[in-house]
Amino acid sequence: MKRLLIILASALLVPAVQTSALLAPAAQQPASPPPIVLSPAIPGDVNVTAQTVSIEAFQPDFDVYSWNTFIALNWPPGPDGNGDPNQTIGKNGDNDTVWEHYRDVSNIFLPAGARPTWNGPVPIPPACTALNKGNLEVVTQIGKNLLTPAVVSAMSQPFNTGPIIDQKGVYTRFQILVNKTMFDYILGNSLYSKAGQKAFTPPVNFTSGSIDNNGKTLVEGAIMVKSAWKVIAPADKARFHSDDVLVYSPASQNPKYPARCTLKTVGLVGLHIGHKTQSAPQWLWSTFEHVDNVPTDADVKSGNLKAQYSYYNPKCKTCRVNQIPPKPWNPTTISTFHSQIVRMNQFNLPIYANSAAARNATAQQLLLGVNPKSVWANYHLISTMWPTDPKQPFGAPAPTFLANTTLETYIQGTVPNVSSNCIECHNNATMTVPVPSDFTYVLQRAQ
């Protein structure tokens, strides 16, 4: 495929926005986006097939890319951790996934800047030792950036705005993991330690994914996966991708409580995927949620509500929406505060919501065709953010704003420099030294 500089002239978009994308020769371009497929192959980049140069034409291609990425990352892995072509997502019910075999950033940036390993043992906190019956994952964070109420790490909810608490009063937990491509770059450049970062010669430049003329992956670029989990009852497992984990809360002084660890079943409620590719040096950002998370603002205003949601009570007419939980935050107790979250309108063009809805319908039908009870059909794409002009620092992203209600709960909306914009926010990321870190905050965790 050829790299072309293109002017987006759609009057419904913005005037004279540029985009750099991988386009097939005009004579070979089909009139519809490439198909969503059930495949373990992680797309190396977006496969742009649109004939018309506009957001309306391009957005479906990016949303197809997102769904094909979601399917491949959630594919049952083989012994090497990669998607097993002899299995199928959801065929035998819920399944282990490829991305859950990536390396948790907490196991990369180790105390005293120790050298990490890709397949090394997961450190088990003393409070969890007695419960660890089978190499269980340890889930700690109470926000995308919040380790504990008193300790703020590098990747909490943006701007450290606070945790999200479900309708049972339980704090949602978070993880951030990276694929081997990204891990190898961190390891090879000693970016896992403060000393290594200080000695590093910039710029940070993670590996970019790429595809060939037929859309086949040539290189899998650096991938970050951010996940959000809520504690669920055994009866809920039929509706969620779930796992048994050690839910750990380190000791805290403000508020004061000792370290606590419990064995819980958790269900996946949010998945945010960042992938650096040749067409997107500002990365491609795909965000998915469980369909039962929250209603939209339009649903609330029209009264078109489900009987229950994970983060919204349809019976409460006086509950204030999208409020940060009051401090003190204590994840070791059941909270009397229940988050009342509504998805706010964040798109300036209908194409974003419409394209995601169309791709969701197609993908969910495919997944149900494999298994009519597939848990994976209970997830939907919110949208895909991509740079329309990669030569600009911010990339002139489309859509301009994109928020996951479990991960950017309190910064939804359309306010510049305030509302969630994946590319703009991550453009500010640095290492522990004042050096840009290529659109990821994880390097700030180095010790």
N, C-alpha and C positions, 0 to 999 in steps of 0.2 A: 504494500500500500504506500501511497505517496503522502508526504507531509505538505499540506497546503495552508496558506494563510488566507482566511476567508472573511469577508465582511458580512455580518448579519444585518440585513436591512429591514427586518420585519418591523412594521410600524407599531405592532402590538408589543414589541419588546422594548428596546432602548435604541436610540439612534446610533448607527455606525459603530456597533460593538464588534470586536474582532474575535475570532476563535481559531485555534490551531488544532486540527484533529487528524486522525488517520482515516483517509477516505479512499475507497476503491475507485478505480477509473470510472468515469461517468457512464460509459457503455455497460459496465457490469453492475451498476447500482440497482438493487431491487427497489420497489416502490414501498415496501413495508419494512419495519425493523426486523433484525435477525430474530430467530425463534428463541424462546425460553426453553431450555432443554434439561432433562434429568441426566446430569453428567457429573462425575467427580473432578472434572478438569476446571481448575480455577482460571478464569479469564485473565490474561496478562494485561489487557487493556480493553477499552471500549471498542466494539466493532461498529464503526459508523457506516451506515448504509443509505442514509437519507439522500434523496435526489435534490430536495429543496433546502437551501441554506437558511435556516431559521431555527429559533428555539423550538417552535412547534414541531419541526421535523426532527431535530436532534434529541430532544428530551426522551422520547420513547427508546431510542438506542441506549441511552445511559441507564434508563430504568430496566431494560432487558439485561444489561451488564450487571446491575445490582442484584437482580433475581438469580442470574446464573452464578454469581459469586456466593450469594446466600445458600443456594442449593449445594454448591461444591464444598463450601466450608462446613456445612452441616451433614455432609455425606458420611456414612460409616467408614471409619479408617481401617486400614490394614495394619499388619504388625509394624510397618515403618512409620505409621502416623499419617500417611497420605491416604486420600480417598481410595477405597477398594473397588475396582471396577466389577468385581464379582458380586457386589452387594448393591442395594438400592435404598435410597433415603426413605425411611418410614415403612418399608415393606413388612418388617417384623415388629411393628409398633415403634415406640420411641427408640432412639439409638444414640450411642456414643458419637461424637463428632470430631472432625479434623481439627477445628480451631481449639478445642479443649485439650489438645495435645501440644499446642503452642506453649511458649514459656511465659509464665506470669512475671510481670516486671518486678514483683517483690522478690523473685528468685534470681534476678539478673543483677540488681543493684544491692549488693550484699554488704554487711557490716565491715568497716575498715577497708572498703574497696576490694574485697576478695574477688578472685577470678571466678566467674560463673561457668557452669557447664550446661549444655543443651538438655541432656537427659539425666542430670544429677537428681539426687533425692530432694524432696520438698521438705524444707525445715518445718518441724512441728513444734509450736510453742509448748512450754511445759504444761500449761493449763489444758492442752488438748491431748497430751500423750496417752492418757488412760482411755480415751475415746477412739483413738486411731486404730481401727481394726482391719484396715485394708488399703493403705496408701491413699487416704482421702484427701481431697483438695481442702485447703484452708481459705475461707473467705472472710475478709476483715473489713474492707472499706465500707463506710456508711454514706458515701457520696462518691461521685466520679473522682473527686480529689480528696475526700475526707477520710483519713484513717480512723481517727477518733475525734471526739469533740474538742480535745485539747491539742491534737497533733494534725497539722495540715500538711498533706503531701503535695506532690507536683501535679497530680491529675484529678483533683476533685471536681465536683460540679463547677463549671467556669465561674470565676470570681468568688469561689468559696461561699456559695449562697446558702448551703444547708442541705440536710437530708430529706428524703421523701419517706413517708410513713403510710403503710397500707391501711385498709379499712378495719383491720383487726388490731391495729396499734403496733405493728411490728415494723422495724426499720428495714428498708430495702438495702441489699448489699451489692457491691460492685467488684468487678475484676477488670484488669487491663492486661492483655497478652499480645505477644508479637510472634510473627512467623520466623522460620529459620533464616530466611534471607535477611531480615532486619536484625535478628540476633547475631548472625555472623558478622555483619558490618560493625555492630557495637563491640563485639569481641575482638575483631581484627584490628580495630583502631583504639582499643583500650578505653572506650568511652564509658565503661561500666564503673569507673572510679574517678574521683575528683582529680587525683594525680594524673591519670591518663588524659582527662579532658584538658588539664592545664598544659600538658606537653603536646597536645594535638595541634596540627597545622590545619586551620580551616580552609575551605568551608566544609560543613557536614553535608554529605551528599549521598543519601541512601539509594540503593539500587532501584532502578525504574523497570517496571514490567513492560512487556512488549508482545505483539502478535505478528503473525505473518500475513501474507496477502489473502489468505483464506480464513482469517480470524483465529487461527490456532495459536495457542500460547507458546511463545519462544522463551520468555523469561518471566518468572513470577517475581514481581517487585516486592518491596518492603510492605508488609501488611500489619496494621494494628487492629485489634478487636477489643472493643469495650462492651462488657456485658452487665446487665442489671438483673438481679434475682430477688424474688420474694419467697418467703417461707410459705409452703402450701401443705394442705392436709393430704393424706394418702388418696382420698377420693378424687382429688383434683389432678392427679397425675395423668389421667386420660386426656386432659386438655392442654397440658404444658409439656414442653421439653423440660425434663427434670433431672436432678442429681442429688445424691446424698453427700453432704459436705459438712465440714467442721466450721461452724460459725463462731468466729473468735473476736472478742473485744478486749484489747489490751487494757491494763490498769490505767485509770485516769485520776487526776487530782482535782479537776474542776469540770464537771462534778466529780466527787470522789466515789470511786468504786473499784473493787479488785478485778484482776483479769478474769474473764469468764469465757468458757468454751462449751458449746452444745452441739450435738449431732442433729442436723435438721435435713429435711427434704425441701429443696428449693426449686422453684419453677422459673424459667427464663421469661422475663417481661420486656427486655430491651436489648437490642444488638446494634452496635454502631461500628461500621467497617471503614477504615481508611486505607487506601492502596495507592502507592506512588507509581505512576506509569509514565511512559514516554509522552503521551498526549496531555498529561496532567502533572507537571512538576509540583503543583500546589496540592497534589493528591486528589483522588476521587473519594467522595464521602457518601456512603450508603447507610441509611438509618431505617431500622425495622423495629416494630413493636408487636406485642401480643394484642389481639383484637379486643380483649376485654379490659384493657388498661383504663381508658378514660373516654368520655364522650367529647365531641367537638363543641365549640361554642355555638355553632348552628344547631346541633342536636339539642342542646340545652334550651335555646331560645324557642325552638319549635316543639319541644316536649317529646321529641323522638328518642326516647331513652330505653336502654336495657334495664332489666330488673336489678342488676348489680354490676359493679365494676371493681377492679382492684384498688383504684385510687379516687373513687368518686361515689358519694352516697346520693342516689336520685331522690331519696325521701327527705333529705335535709334542704329546706327552702331558705334557711337563714345562714347556712355555712358560707363563709367567704372563700372564694376560689383562688387557687394559686398562691397561697400564703406560706411563707417560710415557717417551719415549726418553731415555736418559742423555745428559747434556751431555759434551762440547761438541757442539752441533748444527751440522753442516756440510753444507748442501744441495748443495755442488758435488762431493761424492764419493758413491760408493755405500756405503751404511751396512751394517755387519754386523748391526745391530739391525733386526729386522723386526717391525712392530706386530702383536700377536696380539689382535685386537679382537672382542668378542662384544657383541651387542645385548642389554642388560639389560632386564628387565621394568620398564616405567615407568608402567604404567596401573593405576589402582585399580579400574577397571570393565572387564569384557570388551567392552562396546559399542565402545570405541575401536578395538581391534584387529579386532574383527569387522566393524565398519562399513568400515574401510579395506580389509580383505580383499575384501569384497563389491564395493566400488567399483573396486578394482584389477582384479578379474576382468572386470568390465564394460568398463572403459576399455581394457584390454589386448586384449580380443576385438575392440573397435572398431578399434583400431590395426592389428591383424593382418588385419582385413577389408580394409583399404586396401592393405596389403602384407604378405604372410606372413613376410617377412624384416625387418619394420620394427624399427629399433633402439629406437624409442620404447616398444615393448612390453616392453623390458627394464628399465623403471623402475617403481617402485611407491611409492605414498603410504604414509608411516609414520603420519601423522595430521594433523589440523588443530586448532590451538589457537585458541579464540575466547572473548571475555569474556561470561560469563553475567550479569554485572551491571556494565555500563559506567559506572555512577555511582560505583563504588568505584575508588580509584586503581589497584589491581592488576586490577580487572575480574572477580575470582573466576573465573579461567580454567578452561575444560574443554578437554582434560584438564589436570590440575594440573601435570604434567611432560611435556616433549616434547624429545627429543634426536635429532639426526642423527648417526650414528656417524662421519661424516667431518668434521663441523663442531663438535660438542660431545662429542667422543670420550670425554673423561676426566671428564665431569660427568654421566654417565647415572645414573639411579636415581630414588629417591623420598625423598630427604633434604631437608627444607625448608631454604631459603637456601643449599643446596649443589648439589643436582641441577638440571639444566637446566629452566628455566621461562622461555620466551621473553618473556612479558609482564612478569614480575617483574624479570628481568634488565634489560630495556630501559627499564623505568620509572626506573632509576637513571641513565640517560644524560643528560649535560649537554653544553653547548657548551664552548669553550675558556674561557669565563667561567662562573661558577657559576649557570647558568640552565638549567632542564630543556629538553631538545631534542626533545620529542615522540617518545619511544620509538625514537630512533636515535642511535648513537654516531658516525656518520660526520662530524658537524659538528666533532668533536674534532680532525679532521685539518687544520683551517684553519691557515694559516701567516701 
